[in-house]
């Protein structure tokens, strides 16, 4: 039996298995996205969510207005910083967890999952309690005489990065750990037998083989960072805004077409950035 005949016979079975999934995701993801992006080509209305007059002004404004371009760049740069910080902090922890026994690793991963069970609002307010003008850190600085006035820790870009990293670093740790545990220890042992030291084994064997975990962790952290809203709202205040905050402001002021256009630009920027990250992390085949 040829391969084409085998695929032809399995076609109906694949259609039955994949059909409901395709329909499900089409209804909850593809169709709403297409409708939302189409709304971006309509003019706003004073009496409804949008009018039925076609225009390209919303998309033109989203990609040419210096204000929106600056916010988009800030969103992209902070997301990149957050992703890099999560990978740099998460990889050593994942490497340490992967060396533990399965029982110990499962217990530690369970503890790592506990913060994810808390609401993002609660965790962000925890940072406000610590970093506020009357927060714990300022009280310690004032009581110890290290500061005469409260230090303004909040409402800075660095504070937003710290808040995002504290929320997203567990995703990076879990993603990298899952890949590190699948690496056969015999590969590293073979490299050591042939004279490679611990650092060389790590750089030439462990790190390249853990690349899929790094890629998946980076994609997860970056995608969530790009679409964040609450963290920038509470820790960044009015000084730090992401595209997500602009979308909320547009929809709150009943300018749904502008919000839809900004959403489309945000999704497109995120997809292109993720594609560039994957392409940069994918090893190129050496010429024969």
Helices and strands as residue ranges (DSSP letters): H 3-25, I 26-30, H 31-39, H 57-64, H 66-98, H 102-114, G 115-117, H 120-131, H 136-144, H 157-180, H 185-193, H 198-201, I 202-206, H 207-209, H 211-226, H 230-231, I 232-236, H 243-252, H 256-281
